[in-house]
Amino acid sequence: MPNWYYEKKDLRNTPSIQDGIDFDTERRYRKEGARFIMQTGTTMGLGHNTVATGVVYFHRFYMFHSFKTFPRYVTACCCLFLAGKVEETPKKCKDIIKTARSLDLLTDQKFVSFGEDPKEEVMTLERILLQTIKFDLQVEHPYSFLVKYAKCLKGDSTKLQKMVQMAWNFVNDSLSTTVSLQWEPEIIAVALIYLASKLSKFTVLDWVGKQPEHLKWWDMFVQDVTMEILEDICHQVLDLYQQPNNESPPDSPPQLPPSKASPPAKRANISPIANKNSPTIGNTPVKTAPAVPPVVTEMEANPIPKHITTDNTQHSSFGNYPIYPIHQGPPPSGQLHVSGPSSSYNSSVPPPGPPQPTGGQSWQPFSHQHTNNYYPSGSGANRNNYYPQQ
């Protein structure tokens, strides 16, 4: 599977920046697209996992394509449409467009980018989206890790609940940033719990599964994470709440005229599965403008599942939760994080082996006469039809 984690230098050399869009403007476009997905999904009653998956698809897509080539609101609807199917909460494409059209964010001027047949435009883009993300559809989010970690913490239950609710809201807001392109969800969850504990003045002194070698509560979940990493994630989220300047940003980047649902990749003369450095670079400068921060999420919005307690008997299993390694092997050159499409990455805990048979028997390999018809081998001629190349 591809590696979806990038260094900051990669985020400053995206196809959009190569296409003449400055870094702050691209960051604003990402923020607006993410909030558009969140608002549309919430209006349609979709869960937080579906919305978050759509936003991650959105961020990954624009690591390979330019905002000048693919209008962000069309892409946002496409990402939400695909995420609904992946997370088993499907919505009809026409219903997503209808809901999006009713939002204040999607003005008549911006809706022009959907063309004469919005449904066909979105569904055509879906094929390009699938190729761009290389059919890597499963996405993990910090929400589940946040709840698991919070159940290990000890302290006043009321203050703990308030702190975890604040951390949950920070996770929601972090979707408007690119931290999901920089760090794994486990690390993001730790960082935002750390931020919420500081702001709510909830000091973690004890936790379930505490061992003498654990200097911090997160040491039993994430290995070798430094305070610099945590503070960097916290600052990226806190930057969302900066006060806006008086100057208003432009409504939209320059867009090509509607195409009657012709593939946008054909208009851009690029391959939809090309490397992020491959799109044609334009020389037309775009007027810069300051980013507009979103409104701080209210504490009662997007509530987390209730009944998070510190009952040791109920949640004693969390004391033995397996440690999550940030990366396989020692960090190169003193750097903790490895990124880029060619980096090897395997953070999953190895599963236990299969149960052994009794009575001196041994497991026999299963073979079927039609196996190769369904699962082509590495040397099969049709393998790439099932498993696209990275």
C-alpha positions in Angstrom: 0.0 0.0 0.0 1.2 3.6 -0.6 2.6 5.7 2.1 0.4 8.7 2.8 2.7 10.6 5.2 4.7 13.6 4.0 7.3 15.9 5.2 6.6 19.6 5.5 8.8 20.3 2.5 6.5 18.1 0.4 3.5 20.1 1.6 5.2 23.2 0.2 5.9 21.7 -3.2 2.4 20.4 -4.1 1.0 20.5 -7.7 -1.1 23.5 -6.7 2.0 25.4 -5.6 3.8 24.4 -8.7 0.8 25.7 -10.6 1.2 29.2 -9.2 -1.0 29.0 -6.0 0.9 30.2 -2.9 1.1 28.1 0.2 -1.3 30.2 2.3 -3.9 30.2 -0.4 -3.7 26.4 -0.9 -4.0 26.0 2.9 -7.2 28.1 2.8 -8.6 26.0 -0.1 -8.0 22.8 1.9 -9.7 24.3 4.9 -12.7 25.4 2.9 -13.0 22.1 1.2 -12.7 20.2 4.5 -15.3 22.3 6.2 -17.6 22.0 3.2 -17.4 18.2 3.5 -18.1 18.4 7.2 -21.0 20.7 6.8 -22.6 18.7 4.0 -22.1 15.4 5.8 -23.5 16.7 9.1 -26.5 18.1 7.3 -27.1 14.7 5.8 -26.7 12.9 9.1 -23.5 11.1 8.3 -21.3 9.9 11.1 -18.0 11.4 12.0 -16.0 8.5 10.5 -17.6 9.0 7.1 -17.0 12.7 7.2 -13.4 12.3 8.3 -12.7 9.7 5.6 -14.0 12.0 3.0 -11.8 14.8 4.3 -8.7 12.6 4.2 -9.5 11.5 0.6 -9.7 15.3 -0.2 -6.3 16.1 1.3 -4.6 13.1 -0.3 -6.1 13.9 -3.7 -4.5 17.3 -3.8 -1.1 15.9 -3.1 -1.3 14.7 -6.7 -3.5 17.3 -8.4 -3.8 21.1 -8.6 -6.7 23.2 -7.3 -6.6 25.0 -10.6 -7.4 21.8 -12.5 -10.0 20.3 -10.1 -12.5 22.6 -8.5 -12.5 21.9 -4.8 -16.2 21.8 -4.2 -16.7 19.2 -6.9 -13.9 17.2 -5.4 -15.4 17.6 -2.0 -18.7 16.1 -3.1 -16.9 13.3 -4.8 -14.9 12.5 -1.7 -18.0 12.4 0.5 -19.8 10.3 -2.1 -17.0 7.7 -2.1 -16.5 7.8 1.7 -20.2 7.0 2.2 -19.8 3.8 0.3 -16.6 2.8 2.0 -18.0 3.4 5.5 -21.2 1.7 4.6 -23.3 4.8 5.0 -24.0 5.4 1.3 -25.9 8.5 0.0 -27.1 9.1 -3.5 -24.9 11.4 -5.6 -27.8 13.6 -6.5 -28.8 13.9 -2.8 -25.3 15.0 -1.9 -25.3 17.6 -4.7 -28.7 18.8 -3.6 -27.7 19.2 0.0 -24.4 20.9 -1.0 -26.3 23.3 -3.2 -28.5 24.3 -0.3 -25.5 25.4 1.8 -24.4 29.0 1.9 -20.8 28.0 1.1 -21.8 26.9 -2.4 -22.8 30.2 -4.2 -24.1 30.4 -7.7 -20.6 31.4 -8.9 -19.0 28.4 -7.3 -21.7 26.0 -8.5 -20.8 26.8 -12.1 -17.7 24.5 -11.8 -20.2 21.6 -11.5 -21.0 22.0 -15.2 -24.3 21.3 -17.0 -24.6 17.8 -15.5 -23.3 18.0 -11.9 -24.1 14.3 -11.1 -22.1 13.1 -14.1 -19.3 15.5 -13.3 -19.0 14.1 -9.7 -19.3 10.5 -10.8 -16.7 10.9 -13.5 -14.3 12.5 -11.0 -14.9 9.5 -8.7 -13.0 7.2 -11.1 -10.1 9.7 -11.1 -10.2 9.9 -7.3 -10.0 6.1 -7.0 -7.0 6.0 -9.3 -5.3 8.9 -7.5 -5.6 7.3 -4.0 -4.6 3.9 -5.6 -7.7 2.2 -4.3 -6.4 2.5 -0.8 -9.8 3.1 0.8 -9.5 2.2 4.4 -8.6 5.1 6.7 -8.0 5.1 10.4 -8.9 8.2 12.4 -7.9 9.5 15.9 -11.4 9.2 17.3 -11.2 5.6 18.4 -7.7 6.0 19.8 -8.8 9.1 21.7 -11.5 7.1 23.5 -9.2 4.1 24.2 -6.5 6.3 25.7 -9.0 8.4 27.7 -10.4 5.3 29.4 -6.9 4.6 30.8 -6.7 8.0 32.5 -7.6 8.4 36.2 -9.0 11.5 37.9 -12.2 13.4 38.5 -14.7 11.9 36.1 -16.4 15.3 35.4 -13.1 17.0 34.6 -12.0 14.0 32.5 -15.2 14.1 30.5 -14.8 17.8 29.8 -11.2 17.3 28.8 -12.0 14.5 26.4 -14.9 16.4 24.8 -12.5 19.3 24.2 -10.0 16.8 22.6 -12.7 15.4 20.5 -13.5 18.8 19.1 -9.9 19.4 18.4 -9.8 16.3 16.4 -12.8 17.6 14.4 -11.0 20.8 13.7 -7.7 19.1 12.9 -9.4 17.8 9.7 -9.1 21.4 8.4 -5.3 21.1 8.6 -2.9 18.7 7.0 -1.8 16.9 10.1 -3.5 13.7 8.8 -0.9 13.9 5.9 2.0 14.2 8.4 1.3 11.9 11.4 -0.5 8.7 12.2 -3.9 8.9 14.0 -2.4 7.5 17.2 0.0 10.4 17.5 -2.6 12.9 16.6 -4.9 11.5 19.3 -2.1 11.8 21.9 -1.2 15.3 20.9 -4.8 16.6 21.1 -5.4 14.9 24.4 -2.2 16.6 25.6 -3.5 20.0 24.3 -6.9 19.6 25.8 -5.4 18.6 29.2 -3.3 21.7 29.2 -6.2 24.0 28.3 -8.7 22.4 30.7 -6.1 22.2 33.5 -6.6 18.5 33.8 -3.2 17.1 34.9 -2.8 13.4 34.3 -0.9 12.0 37.3 -2.0 8.3 37.2 -3.4 5.9 34.6 -4.3 2.3 34.2 -1.3 0.1 33.3 1.3 2.6 34.6 4.8 1.1 34.7 8.0 2.4 36.2 9.5 2.9 32.8 6.5 5.1 31.7 7.6 8.7 32.2 4.4 10.0 30.4 1.0 8.4 30.1 1.3 8.0 26.4 4.5 6.0 26.6 2.6 2.8 26.8 0.8 3.6 23.5 3.2 5.4 21.3 7.0 4.9 21.3 9.6 7.6 21.0 7.1 10.5 20.4 8.8 13.7 21.5 7.4 16.9 22.9 8.4 18.7 19.7 6.1 16.5 17.7 3.2 17.0 20.1 3.6 20.7 20.2 4.0 21.0 16.4 0.6 19.2 16.0 -1.0 21.4 18.7 0.3 24.6 17.0 -1.1 23.6 13.7 -4.5 23.1 15.2 -4.3 26.3 17.3 -3.4 28.3 14.1 -7.0 27.7 13.0 -8.2 30.1 15.7 -6.2 33.1 14.8 -8.1 36.3 14.3 -8.8 37.1 10.6 -7.5 40.3 9.0 -9.8 42.9 7.5 -8.9 42.0 4.0 -11.4 39.5 2.4 -10.0 36.5 0.5 -11.1 35.8 -3.1 -14.0 33.5 -3.5 -12.4 30.8 -5.6 -9.3 29.9 -7.6 -9.3 30.4 -11.3 -11.4 27.5 -12.8 -11.8 26.2 -16.3 -15.2 26.5 -17.8 -17.8 23.7 -17.4 -16.9 20.6 -19.4 -20.2 18.8 -19.8 -18.8 16.1 -17.6 -15.7 15.5 -19.6 -12.9 14.0 -17.5 -11.1 16.9 -15.8 -7.8 15.0 -16.2 -8.2 15.2 -20.0 -8.7 19.0 -19.8 -5.6 19.3 -17.7 -3.6 17.0 -20.0 -2.3 15.0 -17.0 -2.5 11.4 -15.9 -4.9 10.9 -13.0 -2.5 8.5 -11.4 0.6 10.4 -12.1 3.2 11.3 -9.5 2.6 14.6 -7.6 5.5 16.2 -9.5 4.1 15.3 -13.0 1.2 17.8 -13.6 1.9 20.6 -16.1 3.2 23.6 -14.2 1.5 26.9 -15.1 3.1 30.3 -14.8 0.0 32.4 -14.1 0.3 34.0 -10.6 -2.6 34.0 -8.2 -3.4 36.9 -5.9 -2.4 36.0 -2.4 -4.8 36.4 0.5 -4.7 35.6 4.2 -6.3 32.5 5.4 -9.7 32.7 7.0 -9.9 30.7 10.3 -13.0 28.7 11.0 -15.2 29.4 14.0 -14.1 27.5 17.1 -16.2 24.4 17.5 -18.7 24.7 20.4 -18.2 22.3 23.2 -21.6 20.7 22.8 -21.1 20.2 19.0 -20.2 16.7 17.7 -20.5 15.0 21.1 -18.4 12.0 21.9 -19.8 8.7 23.1 -20.8 9.1 26.7 -19.9 7.1 29.8 -16.1 7.4 29.5 -15.1 6.4 33.0 -12.0 5.5 35.0 -13.4 2.3 36.4 -10.4 0.0 36.5 -12.5 -3.2 36.6 -14.4 -2.2 33.5 -11.5 -1.1 31.5 -8.6 -3.0 32.9 -7.8 -4.5 29.5 -6.5 -1.1 28.4 -3.6 -1.5 30.7 -2.2 -4.1 28.3 -3.0 -2.2 25.1 -0.1 -3.0 22.7 2.5 -0.3 22.2 2.2 1.4 18.8 5.5 1.8 17.1 5.7 5.0 15.0 7.9 3.4 12.3 9.4 0.1 11.6 13.1 0.1 12.5 15.4 2.8 13.9 14.8 6.4 12.7 17.2 7.4 10.0 19.7 10.3 10.6 18.1 11.1 14.0 14.8 11.9 12.4 11.7 10.3 13.9 9.5 10.5 10.8 10.0 9.0 7.4 7.8 10.0 4.6 7.5 10.0 0.8 6.0 7.5 -1.7 9.0 5.2 -1.5 9.2 4.9 2.2 8.5 1.5 3.7 5.9 1.7 6.4 4.3 -1.0 8.5 2.9 0.1 11.9 0.4 -2.7 12.5 1.0 -5.1 15.4 1.6 -8.7 14.1 -1.5 -10.9 14.5 -1.2 -14.0 16.6 -0.6 -17.2 14.8 -3.4 -19.7 14.0 -4.5 -22.3 16.6 -2.5 -25.5 16.3 -4.3 -28.8 15.6 -4.3 -31.5 18.2 -3.7 -35.3 18.0 -0.5 -35.1 16.0 -2.3 -33.7 12.9 -1.1 -30.8 10.8 -2.8 -28.1 8.8 -3.0 -28.9 5.1 -2.9 -26.0 2.6 -6.3 -25.4 0.9 -6.4 -25.4 -2.8 -9.2 -25.0 -5.2 -9.3 -25.5 -9.0 -10.6 -22.0 -9.6 -8.4 -20.2 -7.1 -6.3 -18.4 -9.7 -9.4 -17.2 -11.5 -10.3 -15.1 -8.5 -6.9 -14.3 -7.0 -4.4 -13.9 -9.9 -0.8 -14.7 -9.0 2.1 -12.2 -9.2 3.0 -13.5 -12.6 -0.6 -13.6 -14.0 -1.3 -11.5 -17.0 -4.4 -9.9 -15.5 -2.9 -9.0 -12.1 -2.9 -5.3 -12.8 -6.6 -5.4 -13.6 -7.3 -6.2 -10.0 -4.3 -4.6 -8.2 -3.3 -1.3 -9.8 0.3 -0.4 -9.6 1.3 2.2 -7.0 
